[in-house]
Amino acid sequence: MVFFEIDFKPDQLRRNCKVSVDKLKKTDTLVETGYNNDYTVARVPRFFAWKGIIMTNDFYSQFAGNSIKASILSVEILRDALIPKLLGDDSSGILYWAGKDLARQFPVASDDDLVTFFEQTGWGHLVVITTTDDLITYELTGEPVARRSATIKSPDFMLETGFLAEQSALRTNCVSEAKITFQNRMRLRISVTIDHNQPIVNHDPATPIEIVRPQIELDDEQPEEAQ
């Protein structure tokens, strides 16, 4: 299992546990982290380790409530043309971490809010397929998934996968990891495993963002009142 340096607080890591992304190695288990398995800790390059410099709730509400839609082309250029070139072979792993980091910045309170957030970010239509104490299975479909699958040979959905993993961790206060268990050109399934034997210690619950709900537009023509 791989954890990133940002997953831990400063007092939970010793200096000799930090390694570069391009030279991962197993380390001894740290008692103070509460994790009882061998794991790898990776240091993310400085220019990717942003520190949450925006007011996330204000940021979200400003753009989610904006009637001006972002250009699909501009998003796809960043997501599937620029980022893979910058990250190279580490693209999937770092995007998974980035999804986790985004979940910490934009925590949601419920599955309904999670579905709305996915629609608003243009990630696709999210459906909860099954839920048990230790496993949640999601299905992601919709035009964004079909479009990326039609134009990209091997579209990467690790950003969404990491996001779902960390949303579960935030809500259950337990280590949660996610993986894609099925994928074709129209849909994919993401399974999130919750390890109740590994509670997250020193966890500070984040305040969920206030989801902006789409307003229902009334018809221009109102029925005339009876005379």
TORPA-108676 format. One record per residue (C-alpha): residue number from 1; residue in one letter; x negated, y, z negated. Coordinates in Angstrom, 3 decimals. Example, Ala and Ser with C-alpha at 12.3 -4.5 7.8 and 13.67 -1.06 7.14 Angstrom:
# TORPA-108676
<r><i>1</i><aa>A</aa><x>-12.300</x><y>-4.500</y><z>-7.800</z></r>
<r><i>2</i><aa>S</aa><x>-13.670</x><y>-1.060</y><z>-7.140</z></r>
END
This chain:
# TORPA-108676
<r><i>1</i><aa>M</aa><x>0.000</x><y>0.000</y><z>0.000</z></r>
<r><i>2</i><aa>V</aa><x>-1.281</x><y>3.477</y><z>0.860</z></r>
<r><i>3</i><aa>F</aa><x>-0.689</x><y>6.515</y><z>-1.309</z></r>
<r><i>4</i><aa>F</aa><x>-1.844</x><y>9.990</y><z>-0.393</z></r>
<r><i>5</i><aa>E</aa><x>-3.672</x><y>12.330</y><z>-2.714</z></r>
<r><i>6</i><aa>I</aa><x>-0.657</x><y>14.643</y><z>-2.834</z></r>
<r><i>7</i><aa>D</aa><x>1.414</x><y>11.790</y><z>-4.324</z></r>
<r><i>8</i><aa>F</aa><x>-0.386</x><y>12.236</y><z>-7.643</z></r>
<r><i>9</i><aa>K</aa><x>-0.833</x><y>15.041</y><z>-10.107</z></r>
<r><i>10</i><aa>P</aa><x>-4.422</x><y>16.273</y><z>-10.713</z></r>
<r><i>11</i><aa>D</aa><x>-4.734</x><y>14.457</y><z>-14.050</z></r>
<r><i>12</i><aa>Q</aa><x>-3.687</x><y>11.148</y><z>-12.472</z></r>
<r><i>13</i><aa>L</aa><x>-6.671</x><y>10.798</y><z>-10.148</z></r>
<r><i>14</i><aa>R</aa><x>-10.364</x><y>10.277</y><z>-10.778</z></r>
<r><i>15</i><aa>R</aa><x>-12.805</x><y>11.791</y><z>-8.335</z></r>
<r><i>16</i><aa>N</aa><x>-14.043</x><y>8.410</y><z>-7.087</z></r>
<r><i>17</i><aa>C</aa><x>-10.533</x><y>7.478</y><z>-5.935</z></r>
<r><i>18</i><aa>K</aa><x>-10.388</x><y>10.110</y><z>-3.214</z></r>
<r><i>19</i><aa>V</aa><x>-11.488</x><y>8.939</y><z>0.214</z></r>
<r><i>20</i><aa>S</aa><x>-11.188</x><y>10.355</y><z>3.683</z></r>
<r><i>21</i><aa>V</aa><x>-8.438</x><y>9.367</y><z>6.089</z></r>
<r><i>22</i><aa>D</aa><x>-10.938</x><y>7.839</y><z>8.494</z></r>
<r><i>23</i><aa>K</aa><x>-12.621</x><y>5.706</y><z>5.804</z></r>
<r><i>24</i><aa>L</aa><x>-9.927</x><y>4.153</y><z>3.629</z></r>
<r><i>25</i><aa>K</aa><x>-10.944</x><y>1.726</y><z>0.917</z></r>
<r><i>26</i><aa>K</aa><x>-9.227</x><y>-0.100</y><z>-1.928</z></r>
<r><i>27</i><aa>T</aa><x>-9.712</x><y>1.283</y><z>-5.407</z></r>
<r><i>28</i><aa>D</aa><x>-9.206</x><y>-0.052</y><z>-8.886</z></r>
<r><i>29</i><aa>T</aa><x>-5.751</x><y>0.419</y><z>-10.339</z></r>
<r><i>30</i><aa>L</aa><x>-5.414</x><y>3.525</y><z>-12.478</z></r>
<r><i>31</i><aa>V</aa><x>-3.540</x><y>2.873</y><z>-15.704</z></r>
<r><i>32</i><aa>E</aa><x>-2.408</x><y>6.466</y><z>-16.017</z></r>
<r><i>33</i><aa>T</aa><x>-0.558</x><y>6.422</y><z>-12.674</z></r>
<r><i>34</i><aa>G</aa><x>1.813</x><y>3.663</y><z>-13.710</z></r>
<r><i>35</i><aa>Y</aa><x>1.151</x><y>1.707</y><z>-10.510</z></r>
<r><i>36</i><aa>N</aa><x>0.172</x><y>-1.888</y><z>-11.226</z></r>
<r><i>37</i><aa>N</aa><x>-0.927</x><y>-2.978</y><z>-7.755</z></r>
<r><i>38</i><aa>D</aa><x>-4.091</x><y>-2.330</y><z>-5.797</z></r>
<r><i>39</i><aa>Y</aa><x>-3.632</x><y>0.661</y><z>-3.574</z></r>
<r><i>40</i><aa>T</aa><x>-5.501</x><y>3.014</y><z>-1.313</z></r>
<r><i>41</i><aa>V</aa><x>-5.682</x><y>6.758</y><z>-1.858</z></r>
<r><i>42</i><aa>A</aa><x>-6.264</x><y>8.911</y><z>1.207</z></r>
<r><i>43</i><aa>R</aa><x>-7.286</x><y>12.537</y><z>1.273</z></r>
<r><i>44</i><aa>V</aa><x>-5.352</x><y>14.455</y><z>3.916</z></r>
<r><i>45</i><aa>P</aa><x>-7.374</x><y>17.023</y><z>5.886</z></r>
<r><i>46</i><aa>R</aa><x>-7.139</x><y>20.455</y><z>4.278</z></r>
<r><i>47</i><aa>F</aa><x>-5.198</x><y>22.009</y><z>7.147</z></r>
<r><i>48</i><aa>F</aa><x>-2.426</x><y>19.423</y><z>6.669</z></r>
<r><i>49</i><aa>A</aa><x>-2.239</x><y>19.693</y><z>2.865</z></r>
<r><i>50</i><aa>W</aa><x>0.080</x><y>22.684</y><z>2.715</z></r>
<r><i>51</i><aa>K</aa><x>1.281</x><y>23.770</y><z>-0.706</z></r>
<r><i>52</i><aa>G</aa><x>4.954</x><y>24.615</y><z>-0.242</z></r>
<r><i>53</i><aa>I</aa><x>4.370</x><y>28.295</y><z>0.453</z></r>
<r><i>54</i><aa>I</aa><x>7.976</x><y>28.936</y><z>1.491</z></r>
<r><i>55</i><aa>M</aa><x>11.083</x><y>29.280</y><z>-0.644</z></r>
<r><i>56</i><aa>T</aa><x>12.600</x><y>26.083</y><z>0.647</z></r>
<r><i>57</i><aa>N</aa><x>16.254</x><y>26.677</y><z>-0.231</z></r>
<r><i>58</i><aa>D</aa><x>16.196</x><y>30.188</y><z>1.282</z></r>
<r><i>59</i><aa>F</aa><x>14.243</x><y>28.900</y><z>4.264</z></r>
<r><i>60</i><aa>Y</aa><x>16.725</x><y>26.079</y><z>4.847</z></r>
<r><i>61</i><aa>S</aa><x>19.869</x><y>28.199</y><z>4.453</z></r>
<r><i>62</i><aa>Q</aa><x>18.490</x><y>30.929</y><z>6.722</z></r>
<r><i>63</i><aa>F</aa><x>17.899</x><y>28.586</y><z>9.649</z></r>
<r><i>64</i><aa>A</aa><x>20.634</x><y>26.001</y><z>9.056</z></r>
<r><i>65</i><aa>G</aa><x>23.209</x><y>28.774</y><z>9.050</z></r>
<r><i>66</i><aa>N</aa><x>21.811</x><y>30.489</y><z>12.136</z></r>
<r><i>67</i><aa>S</aa><x>24.098</x><y>30.199</y><z>15.151</z></r>
<r><i>68</i><aa>I</aa><x>21.127</x><y>30.592</y><z>17.510</z></r>
<r><i>69</i><aa>K</aa><x>19.972</x><y>27.072</y><z>18.354</z></r>
<r><i>70</i><aa>A</aa><x>16.280</x><y>26.330</y><z>18.609</z></r>
<r><i>71</i><aa>S</aa><x>14.916</x><y>25.319</y><z>21.980</z></r>
<r><i>72</i><aa>I</aa><x>14.738</x><y>21.534</y><z>22.326</z></r>
<r><i>73</i><aa>L</aa><x>11.707</x><y>21.956</y><z>24.566</z></r>
<r><i>74</i><aa>S</aa><x>9.748</x><y>23.881</y><z>21.937</z></r>
<r><i>75</i><aa>V</aa><x>10.468</x><y>21.207</y><z>19.302</z></r>
<r><i>76</i><aa>E</aa><x>9.536</x><y>18.328</y><z>21.602</z></r>
<r><i>77</i><aa>I</aa><x>6.302</x><y>19.998</y><z>22.699</z></r>
<r><i>78</i><aa>L</aa><x>5.211</x><y>20.228</y><z>19.074</z></r>
<r><i>79</i><aa>R</aa><x>6.496</x><y>16.799</y><z>18.045</z></r>
<r><i>80</i><aa>D</aa><x>5.445</x><y>14.614</y><z>20.962</z></r>
<r><i>81</i><aa>A</aa><x>2.813</x><y>16.559</y><z>22.891</z></r>
<r><i>82</i><aa>L</aa><x>0.766</x><y>18.595</y><z>20.397</z></r>
<r><i>83</i><aa>I</aa><x>0.855</x><y>16.671</y><z>17.089</z></r>
<r><i>84</i><aa>P</aa><x>-0.202</x><y>13.245</y><z>18.495</z></r>
<r><i>85</i><aa>K</aa><x>-3.163</x><y>14.919</y><z>20.198</z></r>
<r><i>86</i><aa>L</aa><x>-4.204</x><y>16.641</y><z>16.982</z></r>
<r><i>87</i><aa>L</aa><x>-3.861</x><y>13.578</y><z>14.769</z></r>
<r><i>88</i><aa>G</aa><x>-5.012</x><y>10.878</y><z>17.162</z></r>
<r><i>89</i><aa>D</aa><x>-5.005</x><y>7.353</y><z>15.743</z></r>
<r><i>90</i><aa>D</aa><x>-3.974</x><y>8.646</y><z>12.301</z></r>
<r><i>91</i><aa>S</aa><x>-0.773</x><y>10.167</y><z>13.694</z></r>
<r><i>92</i><aa>S</aa><x>1.716</x><y>7.617</y><z>12.329</z></r>
<r><i>93</i><aa>G</aa><x>0.219</x><y>7.489</y><z>8.838</z></r>
<r><i>94</i><aa>I</aa><x>-0.032</x><y>11.249</y><z>8.447</z></r>
<r><i>95</i><aa>L</aa><x>3.477</x><y>11.791</y><z>9.848</z></r>
<r><i>96</i><aa>Y</aa><x>4.780</x><y>9.300</y><z>7.281</z></r>
<r><i>97</i><aa>W</aa><x>3.051</x><y>11.325</y><z>4.560</z></r>
<r><i>98</i><aa>A</aa><x>4.374</x><y>14.554</y><z>6.103</z></r>
<r><i>99</i><aa>G</aa><x>7.911</x><y>13.168</y><z>5.954</z></r>
<r><i>100</i><aa>K</aa><x>7.403</x><y>12.449</y><z>2.252</z></r>
<r><i>101</i><aa>D</aa><x>6.111</x><y>15.964</y><z>1.684</z></r>
<r><i>102</i><aa>L</aa><x>9.103</x><y>17.457</y><z>3.498</z></r>
<r><i>103</i><aa>A</aa><x>11.431</x><y>15.417</y><z>1.288</z></r>
<r><i>104</i><aa>R</aa><x>9.797</x><y>16.960</y><z>-1.781</z></r>
<r><i>105</i><aa>Q</aa><x>10.330</x><y>20.414</y><z>-0.331</z></r>
<r><i>106</i><aa>F</aa><x>13.905</x><y>19.712</y><z>0.797</z></r>
<r><i>107</i><aa>P</aa><x>15.443</x><y>17.256</y><z>-1.699</z></r>
<r><i>108</i><aa>V</aa><x>19.120</x><y>16.451</y><z>-1.138</z></r>
<r><i>109</i><aa>A</aa><x>21.686</x><y>15.345</y><z>-3.685</z></r>
<r><i>110</i><aa>S</aa><x>23.662</x><y>12.669</y><z>-1.821</z></r>
<r><i>111</i><aa>D</aa><x>23.835</x><y>10.490</y><z>1.275</z></r>
<r><i>112</i><aa>D</aa><x>26.406</x><y>12.874</y><z>2.766</z></r>
<r><i>113</i><aa>D</aa><x>23.931</x><y>15.726</y><z>2.402</z></r>
<r><i>114</i><aa>L</aa><x>21.217</x><y>13.524</y><z>3.897</z></r>
<r><i>115</i><aa>V</aa><x>23.365</x><y>12.839</y><z>6.977</z></r>
<r><i>116</i><aa>T</aa><x>24.056</x><y>16.564</y><z>7.412</z></r>
<r><i>117</i><aa>F</aa><x>20.365</x><y>17.425</y><z>7.030</z></r>
<r><i>118</i><aa>F</aa><x>19.383</x><y>14.918</y><z>9.728</z></r>
<r><i>119</i><aa>E</aa><x>21.949</x><y>16.431</y><z>12.112</z></r>
<r><i>120</i><aa>Q</aa><x>20.741</x><y>19.956</y><z>11.406</z></r>
<r><i>121</i><aa>T</aa><x>17.070</x><y>19.115</y><z>11.914</z></r>
<r><i>122</i><aa>G</aa><x>17.823</x><y>17.422</y><z>15.235</z></r>
<r><i>123</i><aa>W</aa><x>16.588</x><y>14.027</y><z>14.048</z></r>
<r><i>124</i><aa>G</aa><x>19.783</x><y>12.224</y><z>14.996</z></r>
<r><i>125</i><aa>H</aa><x>22.904</x><y>10.736</y><z>13.479</z></r>
<r><i>126</i><aa>L</aa><x>22.134</x><y>8.875</y><z>10.251</z></r>
<r><i>127</i><aa>V</aa><x>24.389</x><y>6.132</y><z>8.878</z></r>
<r><i>128</i><aa>V</aa><x>23.987</x><y>4.141</y><z>5.667</z></r>
<r><i>129</i><aa>I</aa><x>24.393</x><y>0.475</y><z>6.672</z></r>
<r><i>130</i><aa>T</aa><x>23.844</x><y>-1.347</y><z>3.375</z></r>
<r><i>131</i><aa>T</aa><x>22.963</x><y>-0.357</y><z>-0.170</z></r>
<r><i>132</i><aa>T</aa><x>21.776</x><y>-2.547</y><z>-3.035</z></r>
<r><i>133</i><aa>D</aa><x>19.802</x><y>-1.852</y><z>-6.204</z></r>
<r><i>134</i><aa>D</aa><x>16.479</x><y>-2.381</y><z>-4.442</z></r>
<r><i>135</i><aa>L</aa><x>17.170</x><y>-1.889</y><z>-0.725</z></r>
<r><i>136</i><aa>I</aa><x>18.847</x><y>0.777</y><z>1.401</z></r>
<r><i>137</i><aa>T</aa><x>19.205</x><y>0.285</y><z>5.145</z></r>
<r><i>138</i><aa>Y</aa><x>19.836</x><y>3.231</y><z>7.429</z></r>
<r><i>139</i><aa>E</aa><x>20.625</x><y>3.358</y><z>11.136</z></r>
<r><i>140</i><aa>L</aa><x>19.531</x><y>6.337</y><z>13.214</z></r>
<r><i>141</i><aa>T</aa><x>21.236</x><y>6.953</y><z>16.549</z></r>
<r><i>142</i><aa>G</aa><x>22.351</x><y>9.851</y><z>18.681</z></r>
<r><i>143</i><aa>E</aa><x>21.120</x><y>12.005</y><z>21.503</z></r>
<r><i>144</i><aa>P</aa><x>17.713</x><y>12.878</y><z>19.926</z></r>
<r><i>145</i><aa>V</aa><x>16.799</x><y>9.191</y><z>19.614</z></r>
<r><i>146</i><aa>A</aa><x>17.981</x><y>8.342</y><z>23.131</z></r>
<r><i>147</i><aa>R</aa><x>16.249</x><y>11.379</y><z>24.651</z></r>
<r><i>148</i><aa>R</aa><x>12.877</x><y>10.687</y><z>23.052</z></r>
<r><i>149</i><aa>S</aa><x>13.097</x><y>6.988</y><z>23.922</z></r>
<r><i>150</i><aa>A</aa><x>13.868</x><y>7.796</y><z>27.561</z></r>
<r><i>151</i><aa>T</aa><x>10.985</x><y>10.228</y><z>28.017</z></r>
<r><i>152</i><aa>I</aa><x>8.265</x><y>8.857</y><z>25.720</z></r>
<r><i>153</i><aa>K</aa><x>6.729</x><y>5.433</y><z>26.085</z></r>
<r><i>154</i><aa>S</aa><x>6.415</x><y>4.759</y><z>22.354</z></r>
<r><i>155</i><aa>P</aa><x>8.261</x><y>7.441</y><z>20.366</z></r>
<r><i>156</i><aa>D</aa><x>7.132</x><y>7.769</y><z>16.759</z></r>
<r><i>157</i><aa>F</aa><x>9.777</x><y>8.005</y><z>14.021</z></r>
<r><i>158</i><aa>M</aa><x>7.434</x><y>7.854</y><z>11.032</z></r>
<r><i>159</i><aa>L</aa><x>8.313</x><y>11.409</y><z>9.994</z></r>
<r><i>160</i><aa>E</aa><x>11.933</x><y>10.374</y><z>9.460</z></r>
<r><i>161</i><aa>T</aa><x>10.828</x><y>7.120</y><z>7.826</z></r>
<r><i>162</i><aa>G</aa><x>8.633</x><y>8.860</y><z>5.250</z></r>
<r><i>163</i><aa>F</aa><x>11.378</x><y>11.399</y><z>4.599</z></r>
<r><i>164</i><aa>L</aa><x>13.885</x><y>8.654</y><z>3.745</z></r>
<r><i>165</i><aa>A</aa><x>11.365</x><y>6.849</y><z>1.542</z></r>
<r><i>166</i><aa>E</aa><x>10.673</x><y>9.905</y><z>-0.579</z></r>
<r><i>167</i><aa>Q</aa><x>14.322</x><y>10.960</y><z>-0.810</z></r>
<r><i>168</i><aa>S</aa><x>14.967</x><y>7.563</y><z>-2.393</z></r>
<r><i>169</i><aa>A</aa><x>12.009</x><y>7.961</y><z>-4.746</z></r>
<r><i>170</i><aa>L</aa><x>13.266</x><y>11.364</y><z>-5.862</z></r>
<r><i>171</i><aa>R</aa><x>16.741</x><y>10.042</y><z>-6.593</z></r>
<r><i>172</i><aa>T</aa><x>15.770</x><y>6.751</y><z>-8.258</z></r>
<r><i>173</i><aa>N</aa><x>12.566</x><y>7.913</y><z>-9.948</z></r>
<r><i>174</i><aa>C</aa><x>10.931</x><y>4.709</y><z>-8.696</z></r>
<r><i>175</i><aa>V</aa><x>8.270</x><y>4.027</y><z>-6.090</z></r>
<r><i>176</i><aa>S</aa><x>10.045</x><y>3.658</y><z>-2.741</z></r>
<r><i>177</i><aa>E</aa><x>8.589</x><y>2.776</y><z>0.626</z></r>
<r><i>178</i><aa>A</aa><x>10.269</x><y>2.581</y><z>4.025</z></r>
<r><i>179</i><aa>K</aa><x>9.653</x><y>0.821</y><z>7.311</z></r>
<r><i>180</i><aa>I</aa><x>11.340</x><y>0.519</y><z>10.692</z></r>
<r><i>181</i><aa>T</aa><x>12.871</x><y>-2.943</y><z>10.967</z></r>
<r><i>182</i><aa>F</aa><x>14.525</x><y>-2.576</y><z>14.394</z></r>
<r><i>183</i><aa>Q</aa><x>14.102</x><y>-0.178</y><z>17.287</z></r>
<r><i>184</i><aa>N</aa><x>15.334</x><y>0.049</y><z>20.849</z></r>
<r><i>185</i><aa>R</aa><x>16.047</x><y>2.887</y><z>23.249</z></r>
<r><i>186</i><aa>M</aa><x>19.300</x><y>3.900</y><z>21.578</z></r>
<r><i>187</i><aa>R</aa><x>18.896</x><y>3.275</y><z>17.856</z></r>
<r><i>188</i><aa>L</aa><x>16.592</x><y>2.206</y><z>15.060</z></r>
<r><i>189</i><aa>R</aa><x>17.022</x><y>0.814</y><z>11.589</z></r>
<r><i>190</i><aa>I</aa><x>14.957</x><y>1.980</y><z>8.629</z></r>
<r><i>191</i><aa>S</aa><x>14.831</x><y>-0.066</y><z>5.435</z></r>
<r><i>192</i><aa>V</aa><x>13.867</x><y>1.602</y><z>2.160</z></r>
<r><i>193</i><aa>T</aa><x>12.625</x><y>-0.701</y><z>-0.595</z></r>
<r><i>194</i><aa>I</aa><x>12.933</x><y>0.540</y><z>-4.188</z></r>
<r><i>195</i><aa>D</aa><x>10.518</x><y>-0.968</y><z>-6.715</z></r>
<r><i>196</i><aa>H</aa><x>12.172</x><y>-0.658</y><z>-10.130</z></r>
<r><i>197</i><aa>N</aa><x>9.099</x><y>-2.259</y><z>-11.692</z></r>
<r><i>198</i><aa>Q</aa><x>7.090</x><y>0.819</y><z>-10.752</z></r>
<r><i>199</i><aa>P</aa><x>8.761</x><y>3.903</y><z>-12.241</z></r>
<r><i>200</i><aa>I</aa><x>7.214</x><y>7.222</y><z>-11.332</z></r>
<r><i>201</i><aa>V</aa><x>5.627</x><y>8.692</y><z>-14.447</z></r>
<r><i>202</i><aa>N</aa><x>5.591</x><y>12.402</y><z>-15.315</z></r>
<r><i>203</i><aa>H</aa><x>8.318</x><y>12.967</y><z>-12.754</z></r>
<r><i>204</i><aa>D</aa><x>9.761</x><y>16.472</y><z>-12.604</z></r>
<r><i>205</i><aa>P</aa><x>13.211</x><y>16.272</y><z>-10.948</z></r>
<r><i>206</i><aa>A</aa><x>13.541</x><y>18.793</y><z>-8.144</z></r>
<r><i>207</i><aa>T</aa><x>16.642</x><y>20.908</y><z>-7.700</z></r>
<r><i>208</i><aa>P</aa><x>18.449</x><y>19.748</y><z>-4.531</z></r>
<r><i>209</i><aa>I</aa><x>18.874</x><y>22.274</y><z>-1.772</z></r>
<r><i>210</i><aa>E</aa><x>22.350</x><y>23.650</y><z>-1.169</z></r>
<r><i>211</i><aa>I</aa><x>23.487</x><y>22.110</y><z>2.095</z></r>
<r><i>212</i><aa>V</aa><x>25.021</x><y>24.526</y><z>4.585</z></r>
<r><i>213</i><aa>R</aa><x>28.259</x><y>23.037</y><z>5.846</z></r>
<r><i>214</i><aa>P</aa><x>29.511</x><y>23.900</y><z>9.342</z></r>
<r><i>215</i><aa>Q</aa><x>32.501</x><y>26.187</y><z>9.228</z></r>
<r><i>216</i><aa>I</aa><x>35.688</x><y>25.043</y><z>10.893</z></r>
<r><i>217</i><aa>E</aa><x>36.626</x><y>27.538</y><z>13.564</z></r>
<r><i>218</i><aa>L</aa><x>40.279</x><y>28.516</y><z>13.686</z></r>
<r><i>219</i><aa>D</aa><x>42.067</x><y>28.708</y><z>17.008</z></r>
<r><i>220</i><aa>D</aa><x>42.181</x><y>32.198</y><z>18.418</z></r>
<r><i>221</i><aa>E</aa><x>45.898</x><y>31.961</y><z>18.915</z></r>
<r><i>222</i><aa>Q</aa><x>47.803</x><y>31.625</y><z>15.678</z></r>
<r><i>223</i><aa>P</aa><x>51.394</x><y>30.371</y><z>15.760</z></r>
<r><i>224</i><aa>E</aa><x>53.871</x><y>33.183</y><z>15.675</z></r>
<r><i>225</i><aa>E</aa><x>55.849</x><y>33.525</y><z>12.499</z></r>
<r><i>226</i><aa>A</aa><x>59.459</x><y>32.580</y><z>12.764</z></r>
<r><i>227</i><aa>Q</aa><x>61.697</x><y>35.547</y><z>13.266</z></r>
END
